[in-house]
């Protein structure tokens, strides 16, 4: 009895990663402020009858509160349960992606059918699929660890599943989500010990596949053309990018001040979602952008640190899942930032934790909760306390 009490006393202090929690809360709070600043003009247009400038602010605040509540619930679930439920959860994600494509259920916006419209809100299944893919691939790689050198038994089943997911996403179309999910899956397979020849072959296949998708899709090809020289058609293909670059240029080192952006005044489309970083750059300058990049870098490094601890405890599913979440946030954040800065072609991906959007915020909060749970279990195991 006495040793058990001693073990309990050892874990009464800080038993979770407070730094990870705080950086998440800082990103969410900063995003809330910047979404409000970036959306004032478009909010007044959207709510033209009462000119409600807080239209997006209130909704983003609700999304954050719901996300935090969902995170608290997700934290209570042991990682062993996530692993057991991985195949079923993945099937649910696939079913949601199928529902999006059903006329009358899937909601179409700007030519893309990515949302399921419910009574009071709408959800974007592809956002949740990023997390579910990380859970599923981490479970698959752990179960098939002995077969990772086999092309037929280790790699082919996962390739078939990812092609199915890719086909559903490209029919929406949501090329950005497919790129993120493909990155998560490939990274987990590589970290899980897949044969390097298979890995190199997969990378070559993906590059060829992406080139074919771009070349055979007129609107994707036009985005590449607009990206190469946005100033050649500043009122057409290069419109978004040129205004994003103007925002970065106006911001200089310290920005024009919070709320002082001109580009957000109906010049820069999707200023509160896909191009939020451009508004941050304009209002808070180079310093503001570097702070955001620094917070994301710290978050990703902490994910890998948690994964390293899980490996030391021989909890390989937890380690791969933490690494998968790290790759998700790093890849999606990098693509969004690259698009805003003109380093990558325009792509409809939001900035994790910051951009407006309920599904993205909810999925991000659940992912952080799972990371905190992995870290919590690591700490207990390192002190000899069962999880």
C-alpha positions as a Markdown table, in Angstrom:
| # | Residue | x | y | z |
|---|---|---|---|---|
| 1 | Unk | 0.0 | 0.0 | 0.0 |
| 2 | Unk | 2.7 | 2.5 | 0.9 |
| 3 | Unk | 4.6 | 2.2 | -2.4 |
| 4 | Unk | 1.3 | 2.8 | -4.3 |
| 5 | Unk | 0.7 | 6.0 | -2.2 |
| 6 | Unk | 4.2 | 7.1 | -2.9 |
| 7 | Unk | 3.7 | 6.6 | -6.6 |
| 8 | Unk | 0.4 | 8.6 | -6.5 |
| 9 | Unk | 2.2 | 11.5 | -4.7 |
| 10 | Unk | 4.9 | 11.5 | -7.4 |
| 11 | Unk | 2.3 | 12.4 | -10.1 |
| 12 | Unk | 0.3 | 15.0 | -8.2 |
| 13 | Unk | 2.4 | 17.8 | -9.6 |
| 14 | Unk | 2.7 | 18.8 | -13.3 |
| 15 | Unk | 1.7 | 15.6 | -15.1 |
| 16 | Unk | 1.2 | 17.1 | -18.5 |
| 17 | Unk | 3.1 | 19.3 | -20.9 |
| 18 | Unk | 2.1 | 22.8 | -19.8 |
| 19 | Unk | 4.3 | 24.4 | -22.4 |
| 20 | Unk | 2.4 | 22.6 | -25.2 |
| 21 | Unk | -0.9 | 23.6 | -23.7 |
| 22 | Unk | 0.1 | 27.3 | -23.4 |
| 23 | Unk | 1.5 | 27.6 | -26.9 |
| 24 | Unk | -1.8 | 26.1 | -28.2 |
| 25 | Unk | -3.8 | 28.6 | -26.2 |
| 26 | Unk | -1.6 | 31.4 | -27.4 |
| 27 | Unk | -2.1 | 30.4 | -31.0 |
| 28 | Unk | -5.9 | 30.1 | -30.5 |
| 29 | Unk | -6.1 | 33.5 | -28.8 |
| 30 | Unk | -3.9 | 35.2 | -31.3 |
| 31 | Unk | -5.9 | 33.7 | -34.1 |
| 32 | Unk | -9.1 | 35.0 | -32.5 |
| 33 | Unk | -7.8 | 38.5 | -32.4 |
| 34 | Unk | -6.4 | 38.4 | -36.0 |
| 35 | Unk | -9.6 | 36.7 | -37.4 |
| 36 | Unk | -11.6 | 39.6 | -35.9 |
| 37 | Unk | -9.2 | 42.2 | -37.3 |
| 38 | Unk | -9.1 | 40.5 | -40.8 |
| 39 | Unk | -12.9 | 40.0 | -41.0 |
| 40 | Unk | -14.4 | 43.2 | -39.9 |
| 41 | Unk | -15.2 | 44.5 | -43.5 |
| 42 | Unk | -16.4 | 41.1 | -44.8 |
| 43 | Unk | -18.5 | 40.6 | -41.7 |
| 44 | Unk | -20.3 | 43.8 | -42.3 |
| 45 | Unk | -21.0 | 42.8 | -45.8 |
| 46 | Unk | -22.2 | 39.3 | -44.9 |
| 47 | Unk | -24.5 | 40.6 | -42.2 |
| 48 | Unk | -25.6 | 43.6 | -44.3 |
| 49 | Unk | -29.0 | 43.9 | -42.5 |
| 50 | Unk | -27.5 | 44.8 | -39.1 |
| 51 | Unk | -23.8 | 45.5 | -40.0 |
| 52 | Unk | -22.5 | 43.1 | -37.3 |
| 53 | Unk | -18.7 | 43.5 | -37.5 |
| 54 | Unk | -18.3 | 40.8 | -34.9 |
| 55 | Unk | -20.0 | 38.2 | -37.1 |
| 56 | Unk | -16.9 | 36.0 | -37.6 |
| 57 | Unk | -15.4 | 36.9 | -34.2 |
| 58 | Unk | -18.4 | 35.4 | -32.3 |
| 59 | Unk | -18.4 | 32.3 | -34.5 |
| 60 | Unk | -14.7 | 31.8 | -34.1 |
| 61 | Unk | -15.0 | 32.1 | -30.3 |
| 62 | Unk | -17.8 | 29.5 | -30.3 |
| 63 | Unk | -15.5 | 27.2 | -32.4 |
| 64 | Unk | -12.7 | 27.6 | -29.9 |
| 65 | Unk | -14.9 | 26.9 | -26.9 |
| 66 | Unk | -16.4 | 23.8 | -28.5 |
| 67 | Unk | -12.8 | 22.7 | -29.6 |
| 68 | Unk | -11.5 | 23.1 | -26.0 |
| 69 | Unk | -14.5 | 21.1 | -24.6 |
| 70 | Unk | -13.9 | 18.4 | -27.2 |
| 71 | Unk | -10.2 | 18.4 | -26.3 |
| 72 | Unk | -11.0 | 17.9 | -22.6 |
| 73 | Unk | -13.1 | 14.9 | -23.6 |
| 74 | Unk | -10.5 | 13.5 | -26.0 |
| 75 | Unk | -7.8 | 13.8 | -23.2 |
| 76 | Unk | -9.8 | 11.3 | -21.1 |
| 77 | Unk | -9.5 | 8.6 | -23.8 |
| 78 | Unk | -6.4 | 6.3 | -23.4 |
| 79 | Unk | -4.2 | 6.0 | -26.4 |
| 80 | Unk | -4.8 | 2.2 | -26.3 |
| 81 | Unk | -8.5 | 3.0 | -27.0 |
| 82 | Unk | -7.6 | 5.2 | -30.0 |
| 83 | Unk | -5.5 | 2.4 | -31.3 |
| 84 | Unk | -8.2 | -0.2 | -31.0 |
| 85 | Unk | -10.8 | 2.1 | -32.6 |
| 86 | Unk | -8.4 | 3.3 | -35.4 |
| 87 | Unk | -10.0 | 1.1 | -38.2 |
| 88 | Unk | -13.5 | 2.0 | -37.2 |
| 89 | Unk | -12.8 | 5.7 | -36.9 |
| 90 | Unk | -11.1 | 5.6 | -40.3 |
| 91 | Unk | -14.2 | 4.0 | -41.8 |
| 92 | Unk | -16.3 | 6.7 | -40.3 |
| 93 | Unk | -14.0 | 9.3 | -41.9 |
| 94 | Unk | -14.4 | 7.6 | -45.3 |
| 95 | Unk | -18.1 | 7.5 | -44.9 |
| 96 | Unk | -18.2 | 11.3 | -44.2 |
| 97 | Unk | -16.0 | 11.9 | -47.3 |
| 98 | Unk | -18.6 | 9.9 | -49.3 |
| 99 | Unk | -21.5 | 11.9 | -47.9 |
| 100 | Unk | -19.9 | 15.1 | -49.0 |
| 101 | Unk | -20.2 | 14.0 | -52.6 |
| 102 | Unk | -23.9 | 13.1 | -52.3 |
| 103 | Unk | -26.1 | 15.9 | -53.8 |
| 104 | Unk | -28.4 | 17.4 | -51.3 |
| 105 | Unk | -26.1 | 16.5 | -48.4 |
| 106 | Unk | -22.8 | 17.9 | -49.6 |
| 107 | Unk | -22.7 | 21.7 | -49.6 |
| 108 | Unk | -21.0 | 23.4 | -52.5 |
| 109 | Unk | -19.1 | 26.7 | -52.1 |
| 110 | Unk | -17.0 | 28.4 | -54.8 |
| 111 | Unk | -17.1 | 25.3 | -57.0 |
| 112 | Unk | -15.9 | 22.8 | -54.3 |
| 113 | Unk | -18.2 | 20.4 | -52.5 |
| 114 | Unk | -16.3 | 20.0 | -49.2 |
| 115 | Unk | -18.9 | 20.6 | -46.5 |
| 116 | Unk | -21.9 | 18.7 | -44.9 |
| 117 | Unk | -24.5 | 21.3 | -44.0 |
| 118 | Unk | -26.4 | 20.5 | -40.8 |
| 119 | Unk | -29.1 | 22.5 | -39.0 |
| 120 | Unk | -27.1 | 25.1 | -37.2 |
| 121 | Unk | -23.6 | 24.6 | -38.6 |
| 122 | Unk | -21.6 | 22.7 | -41.3 |
| 123 | Unk | -18.6 | 20.4 | -41.0 |
| 124 | Unk | -15.7 | 19.8 | -43.3 |
| 125 | Unk | -14.8 | 16.0 | -43.2 |
| 126 | Unk | -11.4 | 16.5 | -44.8 |
| 127 | Unk | -10.2 | 18.4 | -41.7 |
| 128 | Unk | -11.1 | 15.4 | -39.4 |
| 129 | Unk | -9.7 | 13.0 | -41.9 |
| 130 | Unk | -6.2 | 14.4 | -41.4 |
| 131 | Unk | -6.3 | 13.4 | -37.7 |
| 132 | Unk | -8.1 | 10.1 | -38.4 |
| 133 | Unk | -5.5 | 9.2 | -41.1 |
| 134 | Unk | -2.7 | 9.8 | -38.6 |
| 135 | Unk | -4.4 | 7.5 | -36.1 |
| 136 | Unk | -5.0 | 4.8 | -38.7 |
| 137 | Unk | -1.6 | 4.8 | -40.4 |
| 138 | Unk | 0.1 | 4.8 | -36.9 |
| 139 | Unk | -2.0 | 1.8 | -36.0 |
| 140 | Unk | -1.4 | 0.0 | -39.3 |
| 141 | Unk | 2.4 | 0.6 | -39.2 |
| 142 | Unk | 2.5 | -0.7 | -35.6 |
| 143 | Unk | 0.5 | -3.9 | -36.4 |
| 144 | Unk | 2.4 | -4.5 | -39.7 |
| 145 | Unk | 5.9 | -3.7 | -38.3 |
| 146 | Unk | 7.2 | -7.1 | -39.3 |
| 147 | Unk | 6.0 | -6.7 | -42.9 |
| 148 | Unk | 7.3 | -3.2 | -43.5 |
| 149 | Unk | 10.0 | -4.6 | -45.8 |
| 150 | Unk | 7.3 | -6.3 | -48.0 |
| 151 | Unk | 5.9 | -4.4 | -50.9 |
| 152 | Unk | 2.9 | -6.8 | -51.3 |
| 153 | Unk | 1.9 | -7.3 | -47.7 |
| 154 | Unk | 3.2 | -4.2 | -46.0 |
| 155 | Unk | 2.9 | -1.4 | -48.5 |
| 156 | Unk | 0.2 | -2.3 | -51.1 |
| 157 | Unk | -2.7 | -2.4 | -48.6 |
| 158 | Unk | -1.9 | 1.0 | -47.3 |
| 159 | Unk | -1.4 | 2.3 | -50.9 |
| 160 | Unk | -4.9 | 1.1 | -51.8 |
| 161 | Unk | -6.4 | 2.8 | -48.8 |
| 162 | Unk | -4.6 | 6.1 | -49.5 |
| 163 | Unk | -5.7 | 6.0 | -53.2 |
| 164 | Unk | -9.3 | 5.6 | -52.1 |
| 165 | Unk | -9.0 | 8.6 | -49.8 |
| 166 | Unk | -7.2 | 10.6 | -52.5 |
| 167 | Unk | -9.9 | 9.7 | -55.0 |
| 168 | Unk | -12.7 | 10.9 | -52.7 |
| 169 | Unk | -10.8 | 14.2 | -51.9 |
| 170 | Unk | -10.0 | 14.9 | -55.5 |
| 171 | Unk | -13.6 | 14.6 | -56.4 |
| 172 | Unk | -14.6 | 17.4 | -54.0 |
| 173 | Unk | -12.0 | 18.7 | -55.2 |
| 174 | Unk | -9.6 | 19.2 | -52.2 |
| 175 | Unk | -6.1 | 18.8 | -53.5 |
| 176 | Unk | -4.6 | 20.5 | -50.5 |
| 177 | Unk | -6.1 | 18.1 | -48.0 |
| 178 | Unk | -4.9 | 15.2 | -50.1 |
| 179 | Unk | -1.4 | 16.6 | -50.1 |
| 180 | Unk | -1.4 | 16.9 | -46.3 |
| 181 | Unk | -2.9 | 13.4 | -45.7 |
| 182 | Unk | -0.4 | 11.9 | -48.2 |
| 183 | Unk | 2.4 | 13.7 | -46.3 |
| 184 | Unk | 1.2 | 12.4 | -42.9 |
| 185 | Unk | 0.9 | 8.8 | -44.3 |
| 186 | Unk | 4.3 | 8.7 | -46.0 |
| 187 | Unk | 6.0 | 10.2 | -43.0 |
| 188 | Unk | 4.5 | 7.7 | -40.6 |
| 189 | Unk | 5.4 | 4.8 | -42.9 |
| 190 | Unk | 9.0 | 6.1 | -43.2 |
| 191 | Unk | 9.4 | 6.7 | -39.4 |
| 192 | Unk | 7.8 | 3.2 | -38.9 |
| 193 | Unk | 10.5 | 1.5 | -40.8 |
| 194 | Unk | 9.3 | 1.0 | -44.3 |
| 195 | Unk | 11.9 | -0.3 | -46.8 |
| 196 | Unk | 13.8 | 2.6 | -48.2 |
| 197 | Unk | 13.5 | 1.4 | -51.8 |
| 198 | Unk | 9.7 | 1.3 | -51.4 |
| 199 | Unk | 9.8 | 4.8 | -49.8 |
| 200 | Unk | 11.9 | 6.3 | -52.7 |
| 201 | Unk | 9.6 | 4.6 | -55.3 |
| 202 | Unk | 6.6 | 6.0 | -53.5 |
| 203 | Unk | 8.0 | 9.5 | -53.6 |
| 204 | Unk | 8.8 | 9.3 | -57.3 |
| 205 | Unk | 5.2 | 8.0 | -57.9 |
| 206 | Unk | 3.7 | 10.9 | -55.9 |
| 207 | Unk | 5.7 | 13.5 | -57.8 |
| 208 | Unk | 4.7 | 12.0 | -61.1 |
| 209 | Unk | 1.1 | 11.8 | -59.9 |
| 210 | Unk | 1.0 | 15.4 | -58.7 |
| 211 | Unk | 2.4 | 16.6 | -62.1 |
| 212 | Unk | -0.2 | 14.6 | -64.0 |
| 213 | Unk | -3.0 | 16.0 | -61.8 |
| 214 | Unk | -1.9 | 19.5 | -62.4 |
| 215 | Unk | -1.2 | 19.1 | -66.1 |
| 216 | Unk | -4.6 | 17.4 | -66.7 |
| 217 | Unk | -6.6 | 19.9 | -64.6 |
| 218 | Unk | -7.0 | 23.4 | -66.3 |
| 219 | Unk | -7.8 | 25.3 | -63.2 |
| 220 | Unk | -4.8 | 23.8 | -61.3 |
| 221 | Unk | -2.6 | 24.6 | -64.3 |
| 222 | Unk | -3.8 | 28.2 | -64.3 |
| 223 | Unk | -2.9 | 28.5 | -60.7 |
| 224 | Unk | 0.7 | 27.4 | -61.5 |
| 225 | Unk | 0.8 | 29.9 | -64.3 |
| 226 | Unk | -0.5 | 32.7 | -62.1 |
| 227 | Unk | 2.0 | 31.7 | -59.4 |
| 228 | Unk | 5.0 | 31.9 | -61.8 |
| 229 | Unk | 4.2 | 35.5 | -62.7 |
| 230 | Unk | 1.3 | 37.0 | -60.7 |
| 231 | Unk | 1.9 | 40.5 | -61.9 |
| 232 | Unk | 1.3 | 39.5 | -65.5 |
| 233 | Unk | -2.4 | 39.2 | -64.7 |
| 234 | Unk | -2.9 | 41.1 | -61.4 |
| 235 | Unk | -6.7 | 41.3 | -61.9 |
| 236 | Unk | -7.1 | 37.7 | -62.9 |
| 237 | Unk | -5.0 | 34.6 | -62.1 |
| 238 | Unk | -2.6 | 36.6 | -59.9 |
| 239 | Unk | -5.2 | 38.6 | -58.0 |
| 240 | Unk | -4.9 | 36.9 | -54.6 |
| 241 | Unk | -1.1 | 36.5 | -54.7 |
| 242 | Unk | -0.5 | 40.1 | -55.7 |
| 243 | Unk | -2.6 | 41.5 | -52.9 |
| 244 | Unk | -1.0 | 39.1 | -50.4 |
| 245 | Unk | 2.4 | 40.3 | -51.5 |
| 246 | Unk | 1.3 | 43.9 | -51.2 |
| 247 | Unk | 0.2 | 43.2 | -47.7 |
| 248 | Unk | 3.6 | 41.8 | -46.9 |
| 249 | Unk | 5.3 | 44.8 | -48.5 |
| 250 | Unk | 3.2 | 47.3 | -46.5 |
| 251 | Unk | 4.0 | 45.5 | -43.2 |
| 252 | Unk | 7.8 | 46.0 | -43.4 |
| 253 | Unk | 9.4 | 45.3 | -40.1 |
| 254 | Unk | 6.8 | 46.2 | -37.5 |
| 255 | Unk | 3.6 | 46.5 | -39.5 |
| 256 | Unk | 1.1 | 49.3 | -39.8 |
| 257 | Unk | -0.5 | 48.5 | -36.5 |
| 258 | Unk | -3.2 | 46.1 | -35.3 |
| 259 | Unk | -6.4 | 46.9 | -37.2 |
| 260 | Unk | -4.6 | 49.1 | -39.8 |
| 261 | Unk | -4.6 | 46.7 | -42.7 |
| 262 | Unk | -5.9 | 48.1 | -46.0 |
| 263 | Unk | -5.8 | 44.8 | -47.9 |
| 264 | Unk | -8.5 | 43.2 | -45.6 |
| 265 | Unk | -10.9 | 45.9 | -46.8 |
| 266 | Unk | -12.4 | 43.6 | -49.5 |
| 267 | Unk | -9.1 | 43.7 | -51.6 |
| 268 | Unk | -7.6 | 40.4 | -50.4 |
| 269 | Unk | -10.1 | 37.5 | -50.8 |
| 270 | Unk | -10.4 | 35.0 | -47.8 |
| 271 | Unk | -8.4 | 37.4 | -45.6 |
| 272 | Unk | -9.7 | 35.7 | -42.4 |
| 273 | Unk | -9.1 | 32.1 | -43.6 |
| 274 | Unk | -6.5 | 31.1 | -46.2 |
| 275 | Unk | -4.7 | 34.5 | -46.2 |
| 276 | Unk | -4.7 | 35.4 | -42.6 |
| 277 | Unk | -0.9 | 35.4 | -42.4 |
| 278 | Unk | -0.8 | 38.2 | -45.0 |
| 279 | Unk | -3.0 | 40.4 | -42.7 |
| 280 | Unk | -0.7 | 39.5 | -39.8 |
| 281 | Unk | 2.3 | 40.6 | -42.0 |
| 282 | Unk | 0.6 | 43.8 | -42.9 |
| 283 | Unk | -0.5 | 44.8 | -39.4 |
| 284 | Unk | 2.4 | 43.3 | -37.3 |
| 285 | Unk | 5.1 | 43.2 | -39.9 |
| 286 | Unk | 8.1 | 40.8 | -40.2 |
| 287 | Unk | 8.3 | 40.5 | -36.4 |
| 288 | Unk | 4.7 | 39.3 | -36.1 |
| 289 | Unk | 5.2 | 36.7 | -38.9 |
| 290 | Unk | 8.4 | 35.4 | -37.2 |
| 291 | Unk | 6.6 | 35.0 | -33.9 |
| 292 | Unk | 4.0 | 32.9 | -35.6 |
| 293 | Unk | 6.6 | 30.8 | -37.3 |
| 294 | Unk | 8.5 | 30.4 | -34.0 |
| 295 | Unk | 5.4 | 29.2 | -32.1 |
| 296 | Unk | 4.7 | 26.6 | -34.8 |
| 297 | Unk | 8.3 | 25.5 | -34.8 |
| 298 | Unk | 8.2 | 25.1 | -31.0 |
| 299 | Unk | 5.0 | 23.1 | -31.3 |
| 300 | Unk | 6.4 | 20.7 | -33.9 |
| 301 | Unk | 9.6 | 20.2 | -32.0 |
| 302 | Unk | 7.7 | 19.4 | -28.8 |
| 303 | Unk | 5.6 | 16.8 | -30.7 |
| 304 | Unk | 8.8 | 15.0 | -31.7 |
| 305 | Unk | 10.1 | 15.3 | -28.2 |
| 306 | Unk | 6.9 | 13.6 | -26.9 |
| 307 | Unk | 7.3 | 10.9 | -29.5 |
| 308 | Unk | 10.9 | 10.3 | -28.4 |
| 309 | Unk | 9.7 | 9.8 | -24.8 |
| 310 | Unk | 7.1 | 7.3 | -26.1 |
| 311 | Unk | 9.7 | 5.4 | -28.0 |
| 312 | Unk | 11.8 | 5.1 | -24.8 |
| 313 | Unk | 8.8 | 3.6 | -23.1 |
| 314 | Unk | 8.3 | 1.2 | -26.1 |
| 315 | Unk | 4.9 | 2.8 | -26.9 |
| 316 | Unk | 5.4 | 2.8 | -30.7 |
| 317 | Unk | 1.8 | 3.6 | -31.7 |
| 318 | Unk | 1.8 | 6.7 | -29.4 |
| 319 | Unk | 5.2 | 7.7 | -30.9 |
| 320 | Unk | 4.1 | 7.4 | -34.5 |
| 321 | Unk | 0.8 | 9.2 | -33.8 |
| 322 | Unk | 2.6 | 12.1 | -32.2 |
| 323 | Unk | 5.0 | 12.3 | -35.1 |
| 324 | Unk | 2.1 | 12.1 | -37.5 |
| 325 | Unk | 0.4 | 15.1 | -35.8 |
| 326 | Unk | 3.7 | 17.0 | -36.0 |
| 327 | Unk | 4.0 | 16.4 | -39.7 |
| 328 | Unk | 0.3 | 17.4 | -40.2 |
| 329 | Unk | 0.7 | 20.8 | -38.5 |
| 330 | Unk | 4.2 | 21.4 | -40.0 |
| 331 | Unk | 3.1 | 20.5 | -43.6 |
| 332 | Unk | -0.2 | 22.4 | -43.5 |
| 333 | Unk | 1.3 | 25.4 | -41.8 |
| 334 | Unk | 4.2 | 25.5 | -44.2 |
| 335 | Unk | 2.0 | 25.3 | -47.3 |
| 336 | Unk | -0.3 | 28.0 | -46.0 |
| 337 | Unk | 2.7 | 30.3 | -45.2 |
| 338 | Unk | 4.3 | 29.5 | -48.5 |
| 339 | Unk | 1.2 | 30.4 | -50.4 |
| 340 | Unk | 0.8 | 33.7 | -48.5 |
| 341 | Unk | 4.4 | 34.6 | -49.2 |
| 342 | Unk | 4.3 | 33.6 | -52.8 |
| 343 | Unk | 6.7 | 30.7 | -52.4 |
| 344 | Unk | 4.0 | 28.1 | -53.4 |
| 345 | Unk | 1.0 | 28.2 | -55.8 |
| 346 | Unk | -2.3 | 29.3 | -54.3 |
| 347 | Unk | -4.0 | 26.5 | -52.4 |
| 348 | Unk | -7.0 | 26.5 | -50.2 |
| 349 | Unk | -5.4 | 25.4 | -46.9 |
| 350 | Unk | -6.0 | 27.3 | -43.6 |
| 351 | Unk | -3.4 | 28.1 | -41.0 |
| 352 | Unk | -3.8 | 25.6 | -38.1 |
| 353 | Unk | -5.1 | 27.1 | -34.9 |
| 354 | Unk | -5.3 | 30.6 | -36.3 |
| 355 | Unk | -7.6 | 30.7 | -39.4 |
| 356 | Unk | -11.4 | 31.0 | -39.2 |
| 357 | Unk | -13.1 | 27.6 | -39.4 |
| 358 | Unk | -15.0 | 25.3 | -37.0 |
| 359 | Unk | -13.9 | 22.0 | -38.4 |
| 360 | Unk | -10.2 | 22.9 | -38.5 |
| 361 | Unk | -10.2 | 24.3 | -34.9 |
| 362 | Unk | -12.1 | 21.3 | -33.6 |
| 363 | Unk | -9.7 | 18.8 | -35.3 |
| 364 | Unk | -6.6 | 20.8 | -34.1 |
| 365 | Unk | -7.9 | 20.9 | -30.5 |
| 366 | Unk | -8.6 | 17.1 | -30.5 |
| 367 | Unk | -5.1 | 16.5 | -31.9 |
| 368 | Unk | -3.5 | 18.6 | -29.1 |
| 369 | Unk | -5.5 | 16.8 | -26.5 |
| 370 | Unk | -4.2 | 13.4 | -27.8 |
| 371 | Unk | -0.7 | 14.8 | -27.7 |
| 372 | Unk | -1.2 | 15.9 | -24.1 |
| 373 | Unk | -2.6 | 12.4 | -23.3 |
| 374 | Unk | 0.5 | 10.7 | -24.8 |
| 375 | Unk | 2.7 | 13.0 | -22.8 |
| 376 | Unk | 0.7 | 12.4 | -19.6 |
| 377 | Unk | 1.0 | 8.6 | -20.1 |
| 378 | Unk | 4.7 | 9.0 | -20.8 |
| 379 | Unk | 5.2 | 10.8 | -17.5 |
| 380 | Unk | 3.2 | 8.2 | -15.5 |
| 381 | Unk | 5.1 | 5.3 | -17.0 |
| 382 | Unk | 8.5 | 7.0 | -16.3 |
| 383 | Unk | 7.5 | 7.2 | -12.7 |
| 384 | Unk | 6.3 | 3.6 | -12.5 |
| 385 | Unk | 2.6 | 4.4 | -12.4 |
| 386 | Unk | 0.3 | 2.4 | -14.7 |
| 387 | Unk | -1.8 | 4.3 | -17.3 |
